[in-house]
Each structure stands twice: as C-alpha cells, then as structure tokens.
Amino acid sequence: MLKKVLSGVSAGVCICLGGAVFLACENRTVGAVLFSVALFCICYKGYALFTGRVGYIPEKHDREAVSALLLALLGNAIGTVIGGLLVRAGLSGLGAAAETVCTAKLTQSALSTLVRGFFCGVLMYLAVSIYRDHKTPLGILLCIPAFILSGFEHSIADMFYFAASGETSLKAFGFIGLVIVSNALGGMLLPTLEGLWKGGKQRNA
C-alpha cells in the first residue's frame, strides 16, 4: 500500500515540474509543450498517475485495481500539494502566476468545468495508451499540449496550481472534486466503447 502511495507521490512531483515550467513560460504554447516533460517522466518511470490509470478501470475493475487507483490519487495529491507549497514559498513569481490561473478557473461554471475535465480525461487516456501500446512518446507530445491549449482541466495539475496559489477555499476543493470526476468519466469513455465494439466483434466472429 505504501509503495502505491509513494509511486503516486512521485507522479505528483513530476506534475509539479510540468506545472512550474508552464507557469514560468510567457509563451503559452511553449509552456504547453514543455509541460509534456511531466508525463514523459511518469510513463518512462512507471509512476502511478490517477488520470493516466483511470482509463484502465473498465478493463480491470476489481477491488485491487480500484484500491490501487485511489491510493495513486492520494499520492498524487500529497506530491502536488507539497510541491505547490514549496513553489509558493521559494518562487514568488510562480506563486503569483498560479493565483492568476486559479482565479480564472474559479469563475467557470460547473458545467464548463465538467466538460473541460471530461475532454482532458479523453486526451490523457489516449496519451498513455498510445505510449503503452506502441512504445512511442508521440501521443504524449501531442495530447498534453492539446489539452492545455484547449483550456481543458487536469485534476492533478490543478491541485498543484491551487497549492501554489495558496487558494484553500471550499469552492477550490469543490472545483478539484468536479475535475476528478470528469477526468475519470472522460478517461473511461474510449476504453468502454472499445470494449463494447471489440466484444461485439468477438461474438460475431
């Protein structure tokens, strides 16, 4: 159990690195591309990232798999919150940038947040599954900038941004909760559809 949490913490730290470089870049496109370093490291090291693994729940949804996913989420939260607080304490400029980002996020409607989180979940599943299935980082390099430049919401990255901004309101916690749920739904969409049509194809064979 501890190993699973620590793997999640490691993934959270990687997300902090991606989030920090995004905040540091004046050019949003450059920042979006460089954020990919987070998922590159996570995939190549095999760390447990909630948004990268939730898409595999439709395929394997026993108690052990769900427990491992929740432990990864806990570790992700620990890693991003600690990293965000360190950034806020030691890099005031990035903390101020995070405040601007989070203020904008909290002005969104709940529906907008759910939709943004949903499509981010779809892209995260594609990025990770393309890497796993074809051993290529191309999905990561394309899908990560795509979700950032589209304004989609990534729950683990948002944990970092809110920690770095110092925002601890109930509204912020509610926002994160909505994004977690919508990331999960988006991440499970394509594998669920794949399971349906592949299952139907097997039955018709």
C-alpha positions as CSV (number, residue, x, y, z in Angstrom):
1,M,0.0,0.0,0.0
2,L,2.8,2.4,0.9
3,K,4.6,1.7,-2.3
4,K,1.5,2.6,-4.3
5,V,1.1,5.8,-2.4
6,L,4.8,6.7,-2.9
7,S,4.5,5.9,-6.6
8,G,1.6,8.4,-6.7
9,V,3.6,11.0,-4.8
10,S,6.4,10.6,-7.4
11,A,3.9,11.2,-10.2
12,G,2.6,14.2,-8.3
13,V,6.2,15.7,-8.1
14,C,6.5,15.2,-11.9
15,I,3.3,17.1,-12.4
16,C,4.7,19.9,-10.2
17,L,7.7,20.1,-12.6
18,G,5.4,20.4,-15.6
19,G,3.1,22.9,-13.9
20,A,6.1,25.0,-12.8
21,V,7.6,25.3,-16.2
22,F,4.2,26.1,-17.7
23,L,3.8,29.0,-15.2
24,A,7.3,30.2,-15.9
25,C,6.8,30.4,-19.7
26,E,5.5,33.7,-21.1
27,N,4.6,32.0,-24.3
28,R,1.6,29.7,-23.5
29,T,2.3,27.4,-26.4
30,V,5.9,26.8,-25.4
31,G,4.7,26.2,-21.8
32,A,2.1,23.7,-23.0
33,V,4.7,21.7,-25.0
34,L,7.2,21.7,-22.1
35,F,4.5,20.5,-19.7
36,S,4.9,17.2,-21.5
37,V,8.0,16.6,-19.5
38,A,5.8,15.6,-16.6
39,L,4.0,12.7,-18.5
40,F,7.2,11.7,-20.3
41,C,8.9,11.1,-16.9
42,I,5.8,9.4,-15.4
43,C,5.4,7.0,-18.3
44,Y,9.0,6.1,-18.6
45,K,9.5,5.7,-14.9
46,G,6.2,3.8,-14.4
47,Y,4.8,6.2,-11.7
48,A,1.2,6.0,-10.8
49,L,-0.8,8.9,-12.1
50,F,-4.6,8.9,-11.5
51,T,-5.5,10.4,-14.8
52,G,-3.2,8.0,-16.7
53,R,-4.6,4.9,-15.0
54,V,-8.3,5.6,-14.5
55,G,-8.9,4.7,-18.2
56,Y,-8.0,1.1,-17.5
57,I,-10.7,0.6,-14.8
58,P,-13.3,-0.5,-17.4
59,E,-10.9,-3.3,-18.4
60,K,-10.0,-4.3,-14.9
61,H,-12.3,-3.0,-12.2
62,D,-11.8,-5.4,-9.3
63,R,-11.3,-4.2,-5.7
64,E,-7.5,-4.3,-6.1
65,A,-7.4,-2.2,-9.2
66,V,-9.8,0.4,-7.7
67,S,-7.9,0.5,-4.4
68,A,-4.6,1.0,-6.3
69,L,-6.2,3.8,-8.3
70,L,-7.4,5.6,-5.1
71,L,-4.0,5.2,-3.5
72,A,-2.4,6.7,-6.6
73,L,-4.8,9.7,-6.3
74,L,-3.9,10.1,-2.6
75,G,-0.2,10.1,-3.5
76,N,-0.8,12.5,-6.4
77,A,-2.5,14.9,-4.0
78,I,0.3,14.7,-1.5
79,G,3.0,15.2,-4.1
80,T,1.3,18.1,-5.8
81,V,0.3,19.9,-2.6
82,I,3.8,19.7,-1.1
83,G,5.4,20.7,-4.4
84,G,2.9,23.6,-4.8
85,L,3.6,24.9,-1.3
86,L,7.3,24.8,-1.9
87,V,7.0,26.7,-5.2
88,R,4.8,29.3,-3.4
89,A,7.4,29.7,-0.6
90,G,10.5,29.8,-2.8
91,L,9.4,31.1,-6.2
92,S,7.1,34.0,-5.5
93,G,6.7,34.9,-9.2
94,L,5.3,31.4,-10.0
95,G,3.0,31.7,-7.0
96,A,1.6,34.9,-8.3
97,A,1.2,33.3,-11.8
98,A,-0.7,30.4,-10.1
99,E,-3.0,32.9,-8.4
100,T,-4.0,34.4,-11.8
101,V,-4.6,30.9,-13.2
102,C,-6.7,29.8,-10.3
103,T,-8.8,32.9,-10.1
104,A,-9.8,32.3,-13.7
105,K,-10.6,28.7,-13.0
106,L,-13.0,29.6,-10.2
107,T,-15.0,31.9,-12.4
108,Q,-16.0,28.9,-14.7
109,S,-19.5,27.4,-14.4
110,A,-19.8,23.8,-13.0
111,L,-20.8,22.6,-16.5
112,S,-17.8,24.3,-18.1
113,T,-15.5,22.6,-15.6
114,L,-17.1,19.2,-16.1
115,V,-16.8,19.4,-19.9
116,R,-13.2,20.7,-19.7
117,G,-12.3,17.9,-17.3
118,F,-14.1,15.3,-19.4
119,F,-12.1,16.0,-22.6
120,C,-8.9,16.2,-20.7
121,G,-9.6,12.7,-19.4
122,V,-10.1,11.5,-23.0
123,L,-6.7,13.0,-24.1
124,M,-4.9,11.6,-21.1
125,Y,-6.1,8.1,-21.8
126,L,-5.0,8.5,-25.4
127,A,-1.6,9.8,-24.5
128,V,-0.9,6.9,-22.0
129,S,-2.5,4.2,-24.1
130,I,-0.5,5.2,-27.3
131,Y,2.7,5.1,-25.2
132,R,1.8,1.7,-23.7
133,D,0.6,0.1,-26.9
134,H,3.1,1.4,-29.4
135,K,6.1,2.4,-27.2
136,T,6.1,5.9,-28.7
137,P,6.0,9.3,-26.9
138,L,4.2,10.8,-29.8
139,G,0.8,10.7,-28.1
140,I,2.2,12.4,-25.1
141,L,3.8,15.1,-27.2
142,L,0.6,15.8,-29.0
143,C,-2.1,15.2,-26.4
144,I,-0.6,17.2,-23.5
145,P,-0.3,20.5,-25.4
146,A,-3.7,19.8,-26.9
147,F,-5.5,19.7,-23.6
148,I,-3.6,22.7,-22.2
149,L,-4.2,24.9,-25.2
150,S,-7.8,23.9,-25.4
151,G,-8.3,25.1,-21.8
152,F,-9.2,21.6,-20.5
153,E,-8.8,20.8,-16.8
154,H,-6.4,18.2,-15.4
155,S,-7.2,17.5,-11.7
156,I,-3.7,16.6,-10.6
157,A,-2.2,19.7,-12.3
158,D,-5.0,21.8,-10.8
159,M,-4.0,20.5,-7.3
160,F,-0.6,21.9,-7.9
161,Y,-1.8,25.2,-9.2
162,F,-4.2,25.7,-6.2
163,A,-1.5,24.8,-3.7
164,A,1.0,27.2,-5.4
165,S,-1.6,29.9,-5.4
166,G,-2.4,29.5,-1.7
167,E,-6.1,29.1,-2.5
168,T,-7.8,26.9,0.1
169,S,-11.5,27.9,-0.1
170,L,-14.3,25.3,-0.2
171,K,-15.0,26.5,-3.8
172,A,-11.5,25.4,-4.7
173,F,-12.0,21.9,-3.2
174,G,-15.3,21.6,-4.9
175,F,-13.6,22.6,-8.2
176,I,-11.0,19.9,-7.8
177,G,-13.7,17.3,-6.9
178,L,-15.6,18.1,-10.1
179,V,-12.4,17.8,-12.2
180,I,-11.5,14.5,-10.7
181,V,-15.0,13.1,-11.5
182,S,-15.0,14.5,-15.1
183,N,-11.4,13.3,-15.7
184,A,-12.4,9.8,-14.7
185,L,-15.5,9.8,-16.9
186,G,-13.5,11.1,-19.9
187,G,-10.7,8.7,-19.3
188,M,-13.1,5.7,-19.2
189,L,-15.1,6.7,-22.3
190,L,-12.9,5.3,-25.1
191,P,-11.9,2.1,-23.4
192,T,-15.5,1.4,-22.6
193,L,-16.5,2.0,-26.2
194,E,-13.6,-0.2,-27.4
195,G,-14.7,-2.9,-25.0
196,L,-18.2,-2.8,-26.5
197,W,-17.3,-3.0,-30.1
198,K,-14.4,-5.4,-29.6
199,G,-16.8,-7.6,-27.6
200,G,-19.4,-7.4,-30.3
201,K,-16.8,-8.2,-32.9
202,Q,-15.7,-11.3,-31.0
203,R,-19.3,-12.5,-30.6
204,N,-19.9,-12.1,-34.4
205,A,-16.7,-13.9,-35.3
